[in-house]
Amino acid sequence: MHWMMKKTVLLLILLASATGIRAGLIDGPAGSQKKITHTLALSAGPAWITSKVYTSHEWYSWRTGMELTGEYNCVFSRGIGFGVTYSHNSTSYPKVGSMKQYYVGPSLVYAGMVGSRWHAKVDVGIGYANRSDDFSSEGGVGLKSGLSIEYLPSRNVGVGLEMISVSSYLGKQPEITPDNSNERNGVARIGLTLGLRVYL
């Protein structure tokens, strides 16, 4: 596993411990308790491609785009569960148009209440990643991690803020990359999204 992913996973574990997640039951404001919790989430927000992206004119880094994510999570009574994430990113580049990326894959989830109306979640996953533009498309392996906090105004609805990281590994180096570069052919991005959560 790439060293940046290892650092991300370690950071998420430490943050989960620091928040004091109530591993156990997702008990809403009304005091109800569920042994298994199913959640649907839809979020959107800005994202930044942190890796170098080479075009026919020059290379770019920390380019801002838009991230859209959809998630399903199933969490059991001890706070451990699983999920499925779909994430789509669109980022434009001068003179060459937009680069689009998507990621889809399963994840390991740790989540629980951190107050009477606050809920926190960390997750890590591995899945399929794809990058495409007007000229080419390539797919490979994607690694995803996330940390979110949300406010629940009612038992079944929450509003959440999530920080996500997605790294894709896409096979051979593109020809446009300088010959003396030792960089991997992949794209890394981080995003900050806001959205709606529905507890089923």
Secondary structure, DSSP 8 states (H G I E B T S, - for coil): --HHHHHHHHHHHHHHHHHT-B-S----TT----SSEEEEEEEEEEEEE-S-EE-SS-EE-SEEEEEEEEEEEEE-TTSEEEEEEEEEEEEEETTTEEEEEEEEEEEEEEEEESSSSEEEEEEEEEEEEEEE-SS-EEEEEEEEEEEEEEE-SSSSEEEEEEEEEEEEE-SS--TTS-TT----SEEEEEEEEEEEEEE-
